Amino acid sequence: MIRVLIVDDQAMVREGFSVLLGAMPGIEVIGEAEDGHQAVEKVAALRPDVVLMDVRMPRMNGLEATREIVAADSEAKVLILTTYDLDEYVYRALRAGASGFLLKDAPAERLAEGVRVVAGGEALLAPTVTRRLLAEFSKLGAPRARTHERVEDLTERETEVLVLVAQGLSNSEIASRLVVAESTVKTHVGRVLVKLGLRDRTQAVVFAYEERLVTPGG
């Protein structure tokens, strides 16, 4: 079972998500929080597999809460849910350590799929969010010298895998593209994360764009 904590300042929203996810096989809602402070406390107490996190909340917003949760537990998986798909939220959420980003108008099946994807360690971005994210990356300057040397630690195949991850391909799709076993791709992804000091695939995507290994539309 994937254990989920729902964080939103609106009780009706929390109840709605709880009912939707509770009806999905393999998913269990273990708690709710109404703001970022409660979220940080409940994550520490309940240790959920996935945190569904709203952005705009009183006392502590979802981005600040995500940053604290991830700082306290590098294995924490946070899926940002919001009605807003503004550039500032997408980029800041990923930089804060979020593992995914979905809009609240996503259908129930997509929400459940998102929980499963994030729980499995994959990156998750809604299509509209991805377009805005790429637009944000296109505004960035040259690669930062202090991290560029980390890219040189990667082998040619590891760099190739990183680029494909940044393009949004799953492990199975990458395996098909490179004509290798999916287990081999998983090994390469794991080595990339370790060498670059990244916590998950989402950070790998951010890193690849910031280092200009991938460019919007390229």
N, C-alpha and C positions, 0 to 999 in steps of 0.2 A: 504493500500500500504506500502511496505517495502522500505524506502528511503535509497539509497546507495551512498556513496562517493567513487570514484575510485582514488587510489594513485599509480602512477608509473612514472618513469622519462622518459619513452618512449611514445611519443604521439600516435604512431600507436597502442601500447598495450592498452592505455587508451580508444582510439576510438573503438578498437575491443571489449573490455569488455563492453563498453557502449552500443554498438549495440546488442551484445548477450543478455545482461541482460534486455535492454529496450524492447526486443521482448518477454520477459517472463511475464506471467500473475502475477499480484500482486507485481511487482517490478518496482521501478522508480529510475533512476539514476539522482541525484540532483546536482552533481558537480564532478569536477576532481581537482587533485593536482599533481604537478610534483616532489615534494620532501617532506621530513618530516616536514619542517617548514611550508609550505603551508597547509599540512594536519592538523597540530595542529590548525592553524588559521581558516581553513574552517570547521573543526568539531565544533569549538566554535561558529561559525557564523550560520552554517546550521543545526546543531544537527541531523546528519543522524542516522538511526537505525543501519546500518552496515557500517563499513569502510573496503574496500578491500585494503590491504596494501602490497606493494612490500617491499622487504628487502633491496636490494642494491640500494641506491640512493645517489646523491651528497648532500652536506651541512648537512643534517640530515638523517640517515638511518631509515628504517622502525621499527627496534627494539626500537630505541631511541624515535621515534615519538609515538609508541604504549605506551611506558612507560609514556610519558607526557600526552597523551590523557586519559589514564585510571586514572592517578593520579588526573587529573582535573575533571573527571566525572566517578565515579565508575560504572555507568550504561552503559558506552560505550562498544560497541561490535566491536572487530577488528578481521577480518579474514585475516590471512597472506597468500599471494600468491607469490610463488617464483619458479624459475627453479631449485633451490638448495634444496636438502633434507638432508643437512649435520647435524650431531648431534648438533653442536654448535648453529645452527639457530633454530632448533626445541625447544630445551630446553630453550634457552635464550628468545625465543618468548613467550613461555608459562609463564615463570617467569616474563616477562615484563607485562603480563596481557592479552595476546591475547586469544580470545575465540575459535580459530580454526586455522588450518594450511592445506592448499591445494597446490598442485603443479600446475603450469600454464598450463600443458598439459592436465588437466582434461577437459572432454567434457562439452559443454555448459549446458546440463541438470544437470550434477554434480555440476557445479559452482552455478547454480540457487538454487539447493537443499541445497548447503552449505550455501548460504545467508539466506535461510529460516530457516535452522536448528539453525544457530548462532543467528538470530533475535529472535528465540523462546527460547533462553537461554540454548540450548543444547551445548555440547562439540562436536568439529568436528576435526578429524584427518584422513588424507589420510592413507590407509593401509601401504604403504611403509614408511611413516613417523612414524606410530605407532611402526613398528618393530624397527626402529632406536631409537625411544624414549625409548622403553623398554630396549634396549641395554645400553643406557645412564644411566638409573635408576639402572641397574644391577651393575654399577661401584660405586654407592654411598655407603657410610659407614653406620654405625649404626644410628638409629633414634636419632634426636636431643632432648635432655632432656627438653629443654625449651618449646617444642610443644607437647611432649608426654603426658603431663598431660591434654592437651585439648582433647585428644582422650578418656580419662577416663570419660569425661563429657557426652559422648554419651551413649545412651541406647544400649542394645544388638541388637535391631532391627535397630536402626539408624546406628550402625557400619556395620551391614549386608548390609544395603542399600548402604552405602558408598563404600564398597568393590565391590558390583555389578556395581555401577556407574564407578568405576575405571577399571573394566573389559570391559567397553564399552557398557554396556546394556542400552537401552532406558527405559523410565518410563514404557511403556507398557510391555516390556520384563521382567522388574523387577517385575511388578505386576503379570505377568503370573508365574514367578518363585516362588514367595512368596505366590501366591494364595490370593491376596488382590486386592482392587480396585485401579485403576491408580491414582485416586485423593488422596488415602492414601499414595501412593509412593511419590507424589508431596509434600505432607505435610512433610514426613520424610526428603526428600531432602532439603526442605526449612529450617527445623530445624537444619540439619547437617551444612548447610552453615552458619547459624547464630551462632551456638555454636562454630564453628571452626574459625569464622571471615573470611570466604572466600567469594569472590564476585560471583563466578559461578561454574558450574560443571567442567570446565576445571581445575580450581585451585584445586577442590576437587580431581581430578585424580592425579595431581602432589603431593598433600598432602598425599594421600593414599600410593603412591609409596615411597615417602621420609620417611614416618613413618613405612614402611615395613608391612602395613596392607595387601598389595598385592605385590607379587614378579613376575618378568618376567616368564611367563610360569606356574604360580601358580594360 
